[in-house]
Amino acid sequence: MKPNIPMKYAFFILVAGTLLACGCMEPNTVNAEGEWIILPASEVWPEYSGYTSVSDKPTGDYQGLVIDTVPEYLPVVSGENVSIDVIFGNRGGSPIVIDNFPPAFFIKDPADLSNPARITRRYLRGDDTATIEPGGSIVHTIQWDQRNDRGFRVAPAIYVLEIADVMRYDGKTESIHKGSLGEQIAEIAIRPAGGTLERTIVENRSITEKGITVTLESVDAKADYVEMVFSVSAEDPDYIEVMPDGREWTYTISDDEPIHGTYRIDDGKVRYLWNVESTGGKNFHYGYRCKIESLPRDVENLSVTIDSFGPIQVSWDFNINF
């Protein structure tokens, strides 16, 4: 007797459809660029308050909204006007309605330790209703005159553009950002008006403290930013430190420990070393690439302090003279 093939497929389709409806199977329909939801406007948040969370399971009703920026990276000279297009596209099958359009945006200086919220310029949420048809898009342009909320011209630095009150799912991770903690969508590099230093210096300068060696391998000063390459080596995977009360604290070093630190250009403000990327770790040897703003042409000194490797707090100080 021949098997009833059509009945088998009909049964499979019925089961799969039931699982999708109840949420037991996740359809693989998330756009490769990631899909977004514009959340309702936040209640009045305190200036330095916000909320962010990350999950490996989607909780939102994603309809195919994608958000792009043109350009994503914008190098400009100090004093020039900045213009970035934020494009809201509909890759779904039904119209998408966004209330209180446009959403709120922030321009931030993540390295500014004097400003807890890091917010340089705010763009408040609008009161329009925008409808995006399937396959269509609308554009909102962010214009910035390089002034902060108080009207003062900002200093050269690497600034980021964030969108507030959103959630995003890329097929693997869902992130939610509310209040003053937005999602970064673009980067603005403001370089000094008088010209920038462009020079590569191979340092290979090492400092060892408490069995941890930090090496500043190179400093590559470019027109739009400075890239510093560090490496960290540990003598032993189990770090042991004696506490002031005599107790021993033991920590096993993992393969993805972050580094944190600060930097200072000449006699300027101490700034946070926020743009740090791990280049991999193996056998207790780790690499990092750090990026800061471009240096003025007449710069004399750049000082960098790495003050922690994972939870291990030690001060490794480097001074680079030009």
Secondary structure as UniProt FT lines:
FT   HELIX           5..22
FT   TURN            32..33
FT   STRAND          35..38
FT   TURN            47..48
FT   STRAND          50..55
FT   STRAND          65..70
FT   STRAND          73..77
FT   TURN            78..79
FT   STRAND          82..90
FT   STRAND          96..101
FT   STRAND          105..108
FT   TURN            110..111
FT   TURN            113..114
FT   TURN            116..117
FT   STRAND          119..123
FT   STRAND          128..132
FT   TURN            134..135
FT   STRAND          137..144
FT   TURN            149..150
FT   STRAND          158..163
FT   STRAND          166..169
FT   STRAND          174..179
FT   STRAND          183..191
FT   TURN            193..194
FT   STRAND          199..209
FT   TURN            210..211
FT   STRAND          212..221
FT   STRAND          225..234
FT   STRAND          238..242
FT   TURN            244..245
FT   STRAND          248..252
FT   TURN            255..256
FT   STRAND          259..265
FT   TURN            266..267
FT   STRAND          271..272
FT   STRAND          276..282
FT   TURN            283..284
FT   STRAND          285..293
FT   TURN            297..298
FT   STRAND          301..309
FT   TURN            310..311
FT   STRAND          312..321
//
